[in-house]
């Protein structure tokens, strides 16, 4: 689980499911690509299970 000091909810990569860095317009995926904020689903989603 990503730790953050932001009041915004954690953004997740739609392709890989990993927490994104940056924002609020352009985010960076740890897998090496960028994601526009418009491509991120910000609707409520239940918390992901810990692995």
C-alpha positions, -999 to +999 in steps of 0.1 A: +000+000+000+013+034-009+019+060+018+012+096+010+009+129+028-017+142+003-053+147+012-062+134-022-070+097-025-042+075-040-044+073-078-040+038-093-026+029-127-055+016-149-031-008-167-010-022-138-030-015-106+001+001-090+000+034-071+008+065-092+031+093-084+028+130-092-005+147-102-029+163-103-028+165-141-001+141-151+008+110-131+038+086-134+035+049-132+064+030-116+063+007-147+076+036-168+047+053-185+026+084-178-012+086-172-034+116-177-058+125-149-087+121-173-078+084-177-080+076-140-112+063-125-118+084-094-152+068-085-154+051-051-139+016-052-135-007-022-101-009-008-078-034-024-068-065-004-033-065+011-010-089-006 
